[in-house]
């Protein structure tokens, strides 16, 4: 039995309000090419198919096109809802799609569906376990509420009550936070995972042939090679920019035989990158890329400026080369001088306005205020004082 493992497609997602429509179309087309070339039996999609529960029309069309392409390859598609999905929307037209070998699991309404597929070694039981909240399991199984004190308790109860044959291979699709001995490597995208309170002990999957996990965007194994987060196919935050995204291709042998896993790496049309340097350096580098017609100019960027003085209109100047800058930050690493001392804080009330501003400017910029700027500031300050005195005389 050979299958591909996908997760966290987040179709319709934006990157800091930057559209990713073309990026997602490209990466889904590349995934179809990989699946077509690998002669697979199934494609597993472990949740967060959409980015939003109220998915937009273009996102629905993109998923429909993707599933239509997969259906042409004579593979079974197994797909579960994640926490970003609207289960009822995802499972819409489920009976019709079943006839196309597309198997959907939306909202958990009892024990999860088990799809039984066979190969030359016998049956493989695929458990389709969509995302769930602990309180939902307590409502579904009130007779066992005393046993359901944690997510591990709830998952153990569900798996044990499936009563799957012990002498057959089992694969689970799940979109939860599973944890093992080694810490799970998270990214900014997993904002809903706080303190591991909803973690499920991965030991529950000890007798499974493969755990097709979703919810974590960084591709990674979890304790064992056969327990794996596929990761998202694209980087959806700057914390993911150095991750190599991939599609795991899994081959199951006989019962008890270790799964063989090969990673097929994906090639996005735009990278997510970070640039650091002063404005002149960054513009010079950009001109060189432009002269070479480099596709890197279209990457999604975070720029860290290190100029000693704040440059004029840096975003506009940089975006003339890099149109997809979504963050611009100013970084300074100045050594604070005697301004940090107790004497400074004790004596500042004795200083005049210009001296105060000189100290403030040096503290913030790391350089001294120029005499020319100091003269302008003093002139403006004196004008303001004269106006204030005039107003006071008129009031009196």
Number of C-alpha atoms within 10 A of each C-alpha: 19 18 22 26 25 26 30 26 24 23 24 21 19 14 14 12 8 12 12 17 15 11 14 22 16 14 18 21 14 15 23 16 13 18 22 16 10 13 13 20 19 23 20 22 28 32 30 28 26 25 21 17 17 12 19 13 9 12 21 16 12 17 18 12 15 16 16 13 16 23 16 10 16 15 19 20 22 21 27 30 32 32 21 19 24 20 20 14 16 23 18 12 11 17 12 11 16 13 9 18 16 21 21 24 26 24 21 20 12 12 17 18 18 18 14 13 14 11 13 8 13 14 17 20 20 21 25 29 28 27 26 19 13 16 14 14 22 17 13 14 16 12 9 14 14 9 14 19 13 15 22 19 16 23 19 18 17 17 17 10 11 13 8 14 9 10 9 17 24 22 22 22 27 27 27 24 23 25 17 16 11 9 9 17 11 16 15 12 17 13 8 11 15 9 7 11 10 18 17 20 17 18 15 15 17 12 13 19 24 25 25 27 29 33 27 25 28 27 22 17 17 21 16 14 14 21 24 21 29 28 27 24 26 28 23 20 16 18 16 20 17 13 15 15 23 22 23 22 20 21 17 21 18 15 18 13 10 14 19 15 17 13 14 15 14 17 16 17 15 19 19 23 17 17 12 15 15 19 21 14 12 16 19 11 12 20 13 11 15 15 8 9 10 11 12 17 21 16 18 25 23 18 23 19 22 17 16 15 13 13 14 9 8 14 17 11 12 19 15 12 17 20 15 18 21 16 14 16 11 16 15 15 9 13 8 12 10 11 14 10 10 9 10 13 10 9 9 14 10 9 11 9 14 14 13 13 15 15 20 15 14 16 18 13 17 18 14 14 15 9 9 9 10 16 12 11 15 14 12 12 13 12 12 12 12 12 11 12 12 12 11 10 9 8 7 6
